[in-house]
Amino acid sequence: MAGGLYLVLVIFFGLGTGMVAKIKGSSFLLWFLIGAVLPGLGLIAAILYRYETAELRRQCPQCGRVVMLHDAICTRCGHELEFPETAIEPVDPTLRAGRSATV
Ligand SMILES: [Zn+2]
């Protein structure tokens, strides 16, 4: 049954892609769907994708969304952000080299 085999393949790639994304600090569900819709290609994209966890971040004072340090405007609520005194460190400690938590 070719249809059943394809379904197994889709789930397999979906799970693999989601797990790669999860390890890198992104959304499992989002990348599960990408991996399922684009078997193989989604997995490669997940591996190559530059995750935001490598960047310094800060929290929007208005809505609480964590945005990139260099963002001038909140991507969720549009609140204008002043340059912060402190930043949230990258999640992955191996990517912290040469960076400082304070600006
Ligand atoms: Zn906001």
Boltz pocket constraint, residues with backbone or C-beta under 6 A from the ligand:
constraints:
  - pocket:
      binder: B
      contacts: [[A, 60], [A, 61], [A, 62], [A, 63], [A, 64], [A, 65], [A, 74], [A, 75], [A, 76], [A, 77], [A, 78], [A, 79]]
      max_distance: 6.0
